[in-house]
Amino acid sequence: ELLEMIFLPARKNGKWGFVDLKGKQRINLEYDQVAEFSSGLAAVKTQTGWGYINKRGKMVIDPIYDEAEPFNKGLAIVAIEDMYGVINKTGQEITPFKYDEIFDFSEGMAAISIGDKYGYINAQGYEVIPLKLDAADDFSEGLAAIQISGFMGYLDPLGDVPIKCIYDHSERFTNGVARVKRGDLYGILKSNGDSLSSVEFDKIGPYNSGLALIMKKGKCGYMNTKGGIPIPIQYDCVDENEAAHMYFHNGFATVKKNGKWGVIDSIGQQVAEFKYDRIDPLSNGRFAARKGSKYGFFNIRGIEVIPFEFNDTKGFSEDRAAIEKDGYWGFIDNAGKLVIPNLYSEVFGFEDGVAIVKRSGLFCITDKDHNYLMPCALDKV
């Protein structure tokens, strides 16, 4: 039961420990720094260095490290005197402390570097791909993007390069496809090395709802997983930041025409009129949107359901939306009723029925009905 409990890092008077979701102190606030729990252990910093504690607060791996990453599948990356190695949950050294950097494990492999050369170790800590690469990314779907002699391609876990290094930039494979770049233009590659689309776009976004945003000469449309373009390149997107706001989420995308934002569904049908100055992605069946200087909400049919009267919003999470008026934050419910008054200088969204809020410089934890589970007493949670 203790292992399943969520522990939150908390700070008071400059010292860190952990509280549970009800605000009860579970581990003494006695550490210089702490990281979140992962695999039942948390990295903590004392006067002698970083070590690891369990959820009973017992130091199970001595604090001797200069850096300590969270455990992932029984392994953690740690450093002593700027040299990185890997340990297991008993503190046993799995990989010697000889690398300038060790990156996170992915699919049983982790990129390593010494100087300007890269290679890979496996989950047993052995160096299985020698330090001969100019750059190395995480493995994804059995392949890792690498760089050799200034160009990028893909490596498999045996060290072979089934997709040759001919690209200026290459990204991780997701659902069998990856974005690649030649010069200033992007295309999409299949994991067998065949092209799904030609290299002709100024930007290609990630696939979501089976569609990826494509940008060409200041206009955007959407490509499907077969390389077709069912939603034509017709929407305004003057730069990459604006284009990134137009990815599909939960079957809908916010798009722009003639300086105003609207919403389309995954078949390209218009859901909301092009009359908004900003629209945030769908959350809890509501879109947060701005008209002029005020925010409100409309539903997936494009019907405005909560008036446009707020200065700012963080959108809905667990049937509560953080809204700001006159410089202070509170929460409304799905009907737009104020359920937590605007008392707070800072708020975070609800998770597992609770939210962290800040008042008079101190943090508290509240439930959805504004009952404090932890009074405003900590200077950091």
FENPEVEN-V187119 format. One record per helix or strand of 3 or more residues. SS is the DSSP state (H for helix, E for strand). FROM is the first residue (numbers start at 1). TO is the last residue. If there is no record, write none. Layout:
((SS & FROM & TO) (SS & FROM & TO))
This chain:
((E & 7 & 12) (E & 15 & 20) (E & 25 & 31) (E & 41 & 46) (E & 49 & 53) (E & 59 & 65) (E & 75 & 80) (E & 83 & 88) (E & 93 & 99) (E & 109 & 114) (E & 117 & 122) (E & 127 & 133) (E & 135 & 140) (E & 143 & 148) (E & 151 & 155) (E & 163 & 167) (E & 177 & 182) (E & 185 & 190) (E & 195 & 201) (E & 211 & 216) (E & 219 & 224) (E & 231 & 236) (H & 240 & 244) (E & 252 & 257) (E & 260 & 265) (E & 270 & 276) (E & 286 & 291) (E & 294 & 299) (E & 304 & 310) (E & 312 & 317) (E & 320 & 325) (E & 328 & 332) (E & 338 & 344) (E & 354 & 359) (E & 362 & 367) (E & 372 & 378))
